[in-house]
Amino acid sequence: MIKSNFYTTLFLPGCKKNIRIKEINNYYYLDIIKYIQNNDINDINYFLDYIITENTDANISELYSIDKFCILIEMRSISIGNTIEFVINNTHIKYNLSDLCKDIQILNLKSSIVDLHGLEISVNMPKNLIINENEDIVFHCIDNINGINVNTITPHEKKLIFDTLPACIYNDIKKYIIETTDFFDKGNIFTIATFDLLKNFKLNPFNTSFIEFIKSIYSDNLTNFYDLQFNLITKLNLSYEHFMSMTFNESRMYVALQNKEIKKQEEAQKNSGGNTRL
């Protein structure tokens, strides 16, 4: 399969690093659509992590949910299209995803340090885009304990450490969660005036709002995908491998060029009185 060497550089607001992001081709995008239509949020979360690992130079274990959110927005922007459209009360609203990413990048996101008699605990936003109902969200906010990165140890080792933490630590972490939630609630991330219709939608790293938004901007009907694939393979004689190596955005551009050429030929035939040269 043909591979593109194109990438963009993106600053991640959570881990405060610049990373390189590749386009996602139709090979990956088809699977994303399938996972979203299957609607198992855990499977979707797993595959999105896989997409990030395969198409960036980032270390997935270092990324916070806000970083993954920005990466997936950037990937959608450069591979499928930068503009999204919502229909609310019969009103069509267009929005540029690059604006959303920029608004998030300039947020003054903070972590917290809890010090208890020499026990230093670093508290930050969760790493995962989702947190299962049977998991304690407090544990997902513990990033580092006395220099030990809890995201690099086994779940069993993590549980042993967490079980030894004093109960008073929970209060400090819950305070951080409340303050960070308030920060996101008060921040108007969707800045354009016409987007006020979505003012009640709040991004929050401690619920499923990140992944639900990602689902909404990547979702598409499988029939649309296969129609595009059929059109390019049968009408433009592209190979299956060539099509799957292209981005969805590039595929639509090919169709637009094809339609433009057909329209040009129809205009030429009309101007010639309908006569065709033998």
C-alpha positions, 0 to 999 in steps of 0.5 A: 500500500502507498504511504504518505510522508506528510505530517503536521506538527501539533502542540499538546496542551496536557503534556506540553509537547510538540508531536508529529501527526500523519494523515489517516487514510481510508484504510483506518477511516473505514475501521473508525466508521465501523467501530462507531456504528457498532457503538461499543465505547470501550472498543472505540476507545481502544481503536482510537488509541491504536490510531494515535499510536500508529499515526503519531510519534507520541508515546501513548502512555504520556498523553492525557485525554485532552492531548488525545482529543486534540490529536484526533481533531487534528487528524480529522481536520487534515484527513477528512475535512476541517469543517463540520456542520451541525443542524440545530432547530433546522439551522445549519451551523458550520465550524472549523475544527482548527479553531476548536483545537487552537482554543484548547491549546491556549487554555491554562491547564494545570496539574496539582501536587499533594504533599503529605508528610513527604509523600508527593503525589502529582495529580492531573487529568485522566489519561483515558478518553473514557472511565468505566463505571466500576473504576474510581475516577480519583485513581485516574487522576493520580499521575506520579507518586514519589517519582513513580509513574503509575501509568507505567506499572501493572494494574496489580502494582497500581492497586497495591499502591493505591490501597496504601494511600491515606483517605485524606488524599482523596479530598485533595484530589476531589478538590482538583477534579471539581476545580478543573471541571469548573474551569472547563464549564466556564471556558467558552471553547466554542467561540463563534457567535452562531455556536451559542446554540451549543453553549450547553455542551461542555467539554469535560475530561472527567466524563465521556464528552471528549469521546462523544464529540469525537464520535460525532465528527468521525461518524459517517454512513458506511454506504457513503464510504462504499459509494465513494470507493465504488465510484473511484475504482470503477469510473477512474480505474483506481486500484483498491490499494490506491483508494485505501491509501488515500485520505477521505478528503483526497477521495472526495476531491477526485470525485469533484474533479471527475464531476467538473470534467463531466460538466465541462464535456457536457457544456462543450457538447451543448455548445456544439449543438449536440454533435459529437465527433466520430 
